[in-house]
Amino acid sequence: MDLILWRHAEAEDGFDDMARALTPKGKKQAARMAQWLSVNVPAPWTIIASPARRTQETVAALNLRFETNQKCRPGAHPEIILDVAGWPYAEGSVIIVGHQPTLGLAAALALTGQPYPWSVRKGSMIWLTSRDREGVSPVQLRACLSPDLIAD
């Protein structure tokens, strides 16, 4: 299984957290990361996004069908994110588009067994891989990438 934890891109400030839209910079971040993911992540993909507007706009940059899951909303527990993804046994690649601090905690939990408070920058992703080998599923950190490191 390949698990990509993708934090939403930069969003506007606002009082209604669920309604915050991406900024122009955020739209560029989402487009850069979407392009990189589409070239580098193996198919088939399952794409799951938080219901927050900023995550919906981030994942829309992929121009692919995705599922909205209420369990991935801001403040979700990292165990819930990993469960929604089917970690570590789902088939193919699963992309979760969500929020901090949940995604950092989920990445740490998947890789180390403890939900350490790792920081994931806006628009960035963490890619973890798990392959079942004789009943053991070792976890590998495959990539961490920020959109500012991707050329236009």
Z-matrix of the N, CA and C atoms (Angstrom, degrees):
N
C 1 1.458
C 2 1.510 1 109.23
N 3 1.319 2 115.33 1 139.52
C 4 1.457 3 122.00 2 171.30
C 5 1.523 4 107.41 3 -109.95
N 6 1.319 5 116.15 4 125.77
C 7 1.464 6 121.86 5 179.02
C 8 1.510 7 108.79 6 -116.62
N 9 1.326 8 115.78 7 120.58
C 10 1.457 9 121.79 8 177.11
C 11 1.520 10 107.25 9 -111.66
N 12 1.320 11 115.92 10 119.28
C 13 1.462 12 122.68 11 176.81
C 14 1.523 13 106.21 12 -102.77
N 15 1.335 14 116.32 13 108.43
C 16 1.462 15 122.96 14 -172.83
C 17 1.519 16 108.96 15 -112.74
N 18 1.323 17 115.85 16 116.27
C 19 1.458 18 119.75 17 177.68
C 20 1.526 19 109.34 18 -78.89
N 21 1.324 20 115.62 19 140.86
C 22 1.465 21 119.80 20 177.74
C 23 1.523 22 110.15 21 -55.25
N 24 1.312 23 115.30 22 153.77
C 25 1.457 24 121.87 23 179.25
C 26 1.536 25 110.23 24 -76.18
N 27 1.329 26 115.40 25 176.57
C 28 1.464 27 121.03 26 -176.50
C 29 1.533 28 111.07 27 -58.02
N 30 1.338 29 115.29 28 132.71
C 31 1.465 30 121.33 29 -178.07
C 32 1.524 31 110.80 30 -122.20
N 33 1.316 32 114.40 31 159.75
C 34 1.462 33 121.57 32 175.83
C 35 1.525 34 109.86 33 -64.08
N 36 1.315 35 115.77 34 155.96
C 37 1.456 36 120.59 35 170.37
C 38 1.527 37 107.46 36 -75.93
N 39 1.320 38 115.90 37 158.23
C 40 1.455 39 118.76 38 177.65
C 41 1.509 40 111.77 39 173.79
N 42 1.331 41 114.79 40 160.57
C 43 1.460 42 120.80 41 -178.55
C 44 1.527 43 112.27 42 -80.96
N 45 1.333 44 117.29 43 -32.09
C 46 1.459 45 120.68 44 177.91
C 47 1.529 46 107.56 45 -91.40
N 48 1.332 47 116.18 46 93.85
C 49 1.453 48 122.10 47 -173.62
C 50 1.525 49 112.49 48 -55.11
N 51 1.303 50 118.12 49 -39.45
C 52 1.461 51 121.16 50 -177.10
C 53 1.533 52 112.98 51 -71.72
N 54 1.334 53 117.88 52 -17.76
C 55 1.466 54 121.66 53 -175.43
C 56 1.528 55 113.42 54 -101.98
N 57 1.330 56 118.41 55 3.68
C 58 1.467 57 120.08 56 -177.42
C 59 1.525 58 111.34 57 -68.58
N 60 1.325 59 116.12 58 127.18
C 61 1.466 60 123.00 59 -178.97
C 62 1.528 61 110.61 60 -91.88
N 63 1.327 62 115.71 61 162.98
C 64 1.456 63 119.84 62 174.77
C 65 1.516 64 110.70 63 -70.56
N 66 1.316 65 115.20 64 147.25
C 67 1.461 66 121.44 65 172.11
C 68 1.531 67 107.98 66 -80.54
N 69 1.331 68 118.20 67 170.26
C 70 1.473 69 119.24 68 173.37
C 71 1.540 70 111.68 69 -56.68
N 72 1.330 71 117.08 70 -40.38
C 73 1.463 72 120.45 71 176.06
C 74 1.531 73 110.03 72 -62.09
N 75 1.318 74 117.60 73 -41.92
C 76 1.457 75 121.70 74 178.70
C 77 1.516 76 112.46 75 -61.83
N 78 1.318 77 116.96 76 -38.56
C 79 1.474 78 120.19 77 177.96
C 80 1.523 79 110.83 78 -63.91
N 81 1.334 80 116.99 79 -37.92
C 82 1.469 81 120.64 80 176.66
C 83 1.526 82 110.51 81 -67.70
N 84 1.341 83 116.72 82 -41.72
C 85 1.462 84 120.12 83 177.82
C 86 1.531 85 110.91 84 -59.65
N 87 1.324 86 116.20 85 -46.48
C 88 1.466 87 121.02 86 -179.18
C 89 1.526 88 110.66 87 -62.37
N 90 1.319 89 117.73 88 -42.79
C 91 1.470 90 121.31 89 -179.39
C 92 1.527 91 110.96 90 -64.58
N 93 1.319 92 117.47 91 -42.24
C 94 1.470 93 120.62 92 178.50
C 95 1.520 94 111.56 93 -61.50
N 96 1.328 95 115.63 94 -48.97
C 97 1.459 96 118.78 95 -177.63
C 98 1.526 97 110.99 96 -67.74
N 99 1.322 98 117.45 97 -39.00
C 100 1.466 99 120.65 98 178.35
C 101 1.527 100 110.61 99 -60.03
N 102 1.301 101 116.84 100 -43.24
C 103 1.472 102 120.93 101 178.51
C 104 1.522 103 110.23 102 -61.75
N 105 1.324 104 117.07 103 -45.53
C 106 1.465 105 120.79 104 -179.65
C 107 1.533 106 110.67 105 -63.22
N 108 1.315 107 116.92 106 -46.52
C 109 1.459 108 120.64 107 179.88
C 110 1.525 109 111.36 108 -60.44
N 111 1.325 110 116.79 109 -43.12
C 112 1.466 111 120.04 110 -176.55
C 113 1.524 112 111.93 111 -63.99
N 114 1.301 113 117.99 112 -27.04
C 115 1.462 114 122.07 113 179.38
C 116 1.525 115 111.92 114 -87.29
N 117 1.332 116 117.89 115 -32.37
C 118 1.463 117 121.14 116 -168.07
C 119 1.523 118 117.08 117 -106.44
N 120 1.321 119 118.50 118 -23.62
C 121 1.466 120 120.15 119 -176.09
C 122 1.524 121 109.54 120 -92.17
N 123 1.349 122 116.47 121 128.10
C 124 1.467 123 119.06 122 -177.51
C 125 1.533 124 112.92 123 -69.34
N 126 1.326 125 115.38 124 143.64
C 127 1.469 126 122.13 125 174.29
C 128 1.516 127 107.76 126 -82.44
N 129 1.318 128 119.21 127 161.93
C 130 1.464 129 127.33 128 0.01
C 131 1.527 130 111.96 129 -79.73
N 132 1.321 131 114.98 130 154.31
C 133 1.460 132 122.71 131 -178.23
C 134 1.516 133 111.02 132 -110.90
N 135 1.319 134 114.44 133 143.46
C 136 1.459 135 122.29 134 163.28
C 137 1.519 136 104.54 135 -118.01
N 138 1.321 137 116.51 136 125.55
C 139 1.468 138 120.95 137 -176.26
C 140 1.517 139 108.18 138 -117.58
N 141 1.338 140 115.78 139 125.51
C 142 1.463 141 122.24 140 -176.74
C 143 1.518 142 108.43 141 -129.16
N 144 1.322 143 116.48 142 130.62
C 145 1.463 144 120.49 143 -177.41
C 146 1.521 145 111.58 144 -127.80
N 147 1.305 146 114.44 145 151.47
C 148 1.459 147 122.80 146 170.52
C 149 1.530 148 108.41 147 -61.99
N 150 1.333 149 117.37 148 155.67
C 151 1.462 150 119.55 149 177.02
C 152 1.534 151 114.21 150 -76.22
N 153 1.325 152 118.38 151 -7.32
C 154 1.470 153 120.70 152 -179.12
C 155 1.531 154 110.02 153 -63.82
N 156 1.310 155 115.84 154 141.79
C 157 1.468 156 121.12 155 -176.54
C 158 1.530 157 111.70 156 -55.45
N 159 1.328 158 118.20 157 -41.89
C 160 1.462 159 120.71 158 -176.92
C 161 1.527 160 112.43 159 -64.28
N 162 1.340 161 117.75 160 -32.20
C 163 1.461 162 119.27 161 176.31
C 164 1.520 163 110.46 162 -76.66
N 165 1.312 164 117.13 163 -37.30
C 166 1.459 165 121.27 164 177.44
C 167 1.530 166 110.46 165 -61.19
N 168 1.329 167 116.59 166 -42.08
C 169 1.466 168 120.78 167 179.03
C 170 1.525 169 110.88 168 -70.87
N 171 1.325 170 118.01 169 -34.81
C 172 1.470 171 121.11 170 177.74
C 173 1.524 172 110.14 171 -64.14
N 174 1.320 173 117.33 172 -51.57
C 175 1.464 174 120.85 173 -176.92
C 176 1.529 175 111.82 174 -68.91
N 177 1.302 176 118.26 175 -25.61
C 178 1.469 177 121.22 176 178.69
C 179 1.525 178 111.47 177 -61.15
N 180 1.331 179 117.48 178 -23.82
C 181 1.462 180 120.96 179 178.94
C 182 1.530 181 112.18 180 -62.79
N 183 1.335 182 117.71 181 -20.74
C 184 1.467 183 121.01 182 177.82
C 185 1.534 184 112.55 183 -74.38
N 186 1.334 185 117.12 184 -21.24
C 187 1.471 186 122.03 185 -176.83
C 188 1.523 187 111.82 186 56.68
N 189 1.338 188 116.04 187 39.36
C 190 1.463 189 122.49 188 177.68
C 191 1.519 190 109.31 189 -130.81
N 192 1.334 191 115.40 190 158.49
C 193 1.464 192 119.56 191 176.17
C 194 1.514 193 109.37 192 -64.49
N 195 1.325 194 114.85 193 142.32
C 196 1.457 195 120.11 194 176.47
C 197 1.517 196 108.78 195 -144.57
N 198 1.308 197 114.62 196 162.35
C 199 1.458 198 122.80 197 178.94
C 200 1.528 199 108.24 198 -105.06
N 201 1.308 200 116.74 199 138.82
C 202 1.456 201 121.93 200 171.82
C 203 1.528 202 107.62 201 -97.14
N 204 1.326 203 116.08 202 129.00
C 205 1.452 204 119.82 203 -178.69
C 206 1.528 205 109.60 204 -125.43
N 207 1.320 206 116.36 205 119.06
C 208 1.467 207 122.44 206 -178.46
C 209 1.534 208 112.25 207 -59.76
N 210 1.325 209 117.05 208 -25.50
C 211 1.466 210 120.44 209 -179.79
C 212 1.523 211 112.54 210 -69.16
N 213 1.326 212 117.69 211 -14.94
C 214 1.470 213 122.60 212 -177.63
C 215 1.524 214 113.05 213 -95.32
N 216 1.309 215 117.27 214 10.84
C 217 1.472 216 121.53 215 -176.59
C 218 1.531 217 111.04 216 -67.28
N 219 1.331 218 117.97 217 167.12
C 220 1.458 219 120.85 218 179.20
C 221 1.532 220 111.16 219 -53.58
N 222 1.326 221 115.68 220 138.71
C 223 1.455 222 120.98 221 178.81
C 224 1.515 223 114.54 222 87.73
N 225 1.332 224 117.68 223 2.74
C 226 1.466 225 120.88 224 179.51
C 227 1.525 226 110.04 225 -62.71
N 228 1.309 227 116.26 226 151.19
C 229 1.460 228 121.21 227 176.44
C 230 1.528 229 109.20 228 -78.12
N 231 1.326 230 117.80 229 144.36
C 232 1.466 231 120.05 230 -177.70
C 233 1.532 232 113.15 231 -59.93
N 234 1.321 233 117.46 232 -33.50
C 235 1.465 234 120.42 233 178.35
C 236 1.527 235 111.13 234 -62.27
N 237 1.326 236 116.18 235 -36.00
C 238 1.470 237 121.44 236 179.07
C 239 1.525 238 109.79 237 -64.96
N 240 1.324 239 117.19 238 -43.19
C 241 1.464 240 121.23 239 -179.92
C 242 1.530 241 110.13 240 -60.41
N 243 1.325 242 116.42 241 -46.50
C 244 1.461 243 119.97 242 -179.98
C 245 1.529 244 111.23 243 -65.09
N 246 1.328 245 116.52 244 -36.60
C 247 1.460 246 120.86 245 177.71
C 248 1.531 247 111.04 246 -66.14
N 249 1.320 248 117.35 247 -45.53
C 250 1.472 249 121.82 248 178.16
C 251 1.528 250 109.94 249 -58.71
N 252 1.336 251 116.72 250 -38.46
C 253 1.468 252 121.40 251 -179.65
C 254 1.527 253 112.81 252 -73.06
N 255 1.340 254 116.88 253 -19.23
C 256 1.458 255 120.10 254 -175.20
C 257 1.520 256 112.39 255 80.29
N 258 1.304 257 116.17 256 19.69
C 259 1.464 258 122.76 257 -177.60
C 260 1.516 259 111.64 258 -64.66
N 261 1.314 260 118.41 259 133.78
C 262 1.471 261 131.00 260 2.06
C 263 1.527 262 113.78 261 -103.73
N 264 1.340 263 118.24 262 18.08
C 265 1.461 264 120.29 263 -168.57
C 266 1.520 265 116.34 264 -108.28
N 267 1.314 266 119.19 265 -3.45
C 268 1.464 267 120.38 266 -179.21
C 269 1.532 268 110.12 267 -63.74
N 270 1.300 269 115.63 268 156.21
C 271 1.466 270 121.30 269 177.85
C 272 1.525 271 110.13 270 -87.32
N 273 1.304 272 116.37 271 146.42
C 274 1.454 273 121.62 272 174.41
C 275 1.514 274 112.81 273 74.60
N 276 1.321 275 114.93 274 -150.17
C 277 1.461 276 122.59 275 -177.35
C 278 1.523 277 109.50 276 -109.63
N 279 1.320 278 116.07 277 133.42
C 280 1.460 279 121.71 278 176.68
C 281 1.522 280 107.53 279 -118.36
N 282 1.312 281 115.55 280 125.92
C 283 1.462 282 121.75 281 176.74
C 284 1.518 283 107.26 282 -110.40
N 285 1.326 284 115.68 283 122.60
C 286 1.466 285 121.87 284 175.09
C 287 1.528 286 107.01 285 -108.39
N 288 1.315 287 117.32 286 123.08
C 289 1.459 288 121.72 287 177.49
C 290 1.524 289 106.75 288 -105.74
N 291 1.329 290 115.78 289 115.49
C 292 1.456 291 119.33 290 -172.73
C 293 1.509 292 114.07 291 -150.96
N 294 1.329 293 114.55 292 -143.60
C 295 1.461 294 122.54 293 -164.45
C 296 1.522 295 113.03 294 -131.82
N 297 1.319 296 114.19 295 161.30
C 298 1.455 297 123.01 296 168.99
C 299 1.516 298 107.52 297 -92.77
N 300 1.306 299 120.34 298 147.87
C 301 1.463 300 126.72 299 4.13
C 302 1.521 301 113.42 300 -86.67
N 303 1.321 302 117.74 301 0.16
C 304 1.465 303 121.38 302 -173.44
C 305 1.517 304 113.09 303 -57.48
N 306 1.340 305 118.39 304 -45.64
C 307 1.459 306 119.39 305 -176.13
C 308 1.520 307 112.11 306 -65.88
N 309 1.323 308 117.83 307 -39.18
C 310 1.460 309 120.26 308 176.53
C 311 1.515 310 111.51 309 -63.38
N 312 1.319 311 116.02 310 -43.12
C 313 1.467 312 120.77 311 177.84
C 314 1.526 313 111.07 312 -63.22
N 315 1.340 314 117.12 313 -41.29
C 316 1.464 315 121.43 314 -179.58
C 317 1.529 316 110.98 315 -66.57
N 318 1.334 317 117.32 316 -40.94
C 319 1.467 318 120.39 317 178.24
C 320 1.523 319 110.42 318 -62.16
N 321 1.321 320 116.40 319 -45.54
C 322 1.465 321 120.73 320 179.28
C 323 1.529 322 110.72 321 -62.47
N 324 1.323 323 116.27 322 -43.49
C 325 1.460 324 120.77 323 -179.74
C 326 1.534 325 110.94 324 -62.00
N 327 1.313 326 117.14 325 -44.31
C 328 1.463 327 120.88 326 -179.47
C 329 1.524 328 111.78 327 -66.12
N 330 1.319 329 117.01 328 -37.10
C 331 1.458 330 120.62 329 -174.65
C 332 1.525 331 113.31 330 -87.08
N 333 1.338 332 117.15 331 -33.89
C 334 1.471 333 119.50 332 -173.32
C 335 1.523 334 113.99 333 -117.94
N 336 1.337 335 116.83 334 -15.46
C 337 1.458 336 120.01 335 -175.26
C 338 1.517 337 113.47 336 89.39
N 339 1.327 338 117.29 337 -2.40
C 340 1.465 339 122.49 338 178.80
C 341 1.531 340 109.56 339 -128.59
N 342 1.336 341 118.74 340 139.35
C 343 1.474 342 121.47 341 -179.37
C 344 1.537 343 112.40 342 -82.87
N 345 1.322 344 116.04 343 71.12
C 346 1.465 345 120.49 344 178.49
C 347 1.530 346 109.49 345 -70.72
N 348 1.334 347 117.74 346 150.12
C 349 1.478 348 121.06 347 -177.32
C 350 1.526 349 112.77 348 -80.70
N 351 1.335 350 117.91 349 70.05
C 352 1.452 351 122.20 350 177.57
C 353 1.521 352 109.16 351 -76.75
N 354 1.302 353 115.52 352 144.22
C 355 1.457 354 121.27 353 179.86
C 356 1.531 355 110.52 354 -95.85
N 357 1.322 356 115.86 355 134.28
C 358 1.462 357 122.16 356 175.11
C 359 1.524 358 106.19 357 -120.46
N 360 1.323 359 116.79 358 118.56
C 361 1.462 360 121.27 359 -178.66
C 362 1.526 361 111.56 360 -66.83
N 363 1.326 362 115.55 361 156.76
C 364 1.463 363 121.20 362 179.32
C 365 1.529 364 110.13 363 -58.31
N 366 1.329 365 114.74 364 131.05
C 367 1.453 366 121.35 365 178.92
C 368 1.515 367 114.66 366 82.14
N 369 1.330 368 118.17 367 -4.45
C 370 1.464 369 122.45 368 -175.69
C 371 1.523 370 112.06 369 -89.42
N 372 1.340 371 114.88 370 166.65
C 373 1.454 372 119.25 371 178.94
C 374 1.525 373 110.64 372 -138.65
N 375 1.335 374 113.41 373 155.80
C 376 1.460 375 122.67 374 172.04
C 377 1.522 376 106.31 375 -122.88
N 378 1.335 377 116.38 376 129.65
C 379 1.460 378 122.37 377 -177.40
C 380 1.521 379 108.96 378 -114.51
N 381 1.322 380 116.08 379 117.34
C 382 1.459 381 123.23 380 178.24
C 383 1.524 382 109.06 381 -114.00
N 384 1.322 383 116.05 382 147.65
C 385 1.456 384 122.05 383 178.64
C 386 1.515 385 109.30 384 -127.52
N 387 1.328 386 115.96 385 140.04
C 388 1.456 387 122.10 386 174.05
C 389 1.524 388 107.77 387 -136.89
N 390 1.304 389 116.36 388 129.17
C 391 1.456 390 122.09 389 178.48
C 392 1.525 391 108.23 390 -124.77
N 393 1.320 392 116.88 391 129.65
C 394 1.459 393 121.25 392 178.84
C 395 1.525 394 108.99 393 -74.69
N 396 1.307 395 115.96 394 117.49
C 397 1.454 396 122.15 395 178.26
C 398 1.520 397 108.20 396 -125.64
N 399 1.332 398 114.78 397 101.74
C 400 1.462 399 121.49 398 178.42
C 401 1.525 400 112.04 399 53.89
N 402 1.341 401 115.59 400 46.49
C 403 1.459 402 121.09 401 176.59
C 404 1.508 403 114.97 402 82.96
N 405 1.318 404 117.78 403 -0.71
C 406 1.465 405 122.32 404 177.79
C 407 1.521 406 107.61 405 -114.14
N 408 1.330 407 116.50 406 135.88
C 409 1.465 408 121.28 407 -179.11
C 410 1.530 409 110.40 408 -119.16
N 411 1.348 410 117.25 409 79.44
C 412 1.458 411 118.35 410 178.85
C 413 1.534 412 110.72 411 -65.48
N 414 1.312 413 116.14 412 145.24
C 415 1.462 414 122.13 413 -178.50
C 416 1.521 415 108.76 414 -104.21
N 417 1.315 416 115.39 415 135.11
C 418 1.458 417 121.13 416 176.91
C 419 1.518 418 109.47 417 -123.42
N 420 1.325 419 115.46 418 140.37
C 421 1.454 420 121.53 419 170.76
C 422 1.520 421 106.14 420 -84.55
N 423 1.315 422 115.57 421 112.77
C 424 1.464 423 119.58 422 -176.30
C 425 1.521 424 112.31 423 -90.30
N 426 1.341 425 116.37 424 -39.24
C 427 1.468 426 119.66 425 -179.40
C 428 1.523 427 110.16 426 -163.71
N 429 1.310 428 114.68 427 150.91
C 430 1.476 429 124.07 428 166.83
C 431 1.512 430 104.59 429 -132.32
N 432 1.309 431 117.21 430 130.21
C 433 1.456 432 118.54 431 -174.16
C 434 1.520 433 111.01 432 -147.64
N 435 1.309 434 114.81 433 137.12
C 436 1.452 435 123.24 434 176.58
C 437 1.530 436 108.03 435 -106.77
N 438 1.330 437 118.05 436 143.98
C 439 1.469 438 119.41 437 -176.90
C 440 1.530 439 113.79 438 -62.66
N 441 1.326 440 117.77 439 -23.46
C 442 1.467 441 118.82 440 179.61
C 443 1.531 442 111.79 441 -72.04
N 444 1.341 443 118.53 442 -10.94
C 445 1.459 444 122.18 443 177.43
C 446 1.526 445 112.65 444 -93.92
N 447 1.330 446 116.60 445 -1.56
C 448 1.463 447 121.66 446 -179.51
C 449 1.524 448 107.95 447 -101.04
N 450 1.341 449 114.90 448 126.72
C 451 1.460 450 119.73 449 179.83
C 452 1.523 451 110.54 450 -70.15
N 453 1.325 452 115.59 451 148.55
C 454 1.472 453 120.82 452 175.89
C 455 1.502 454 111.95 453 -64.53
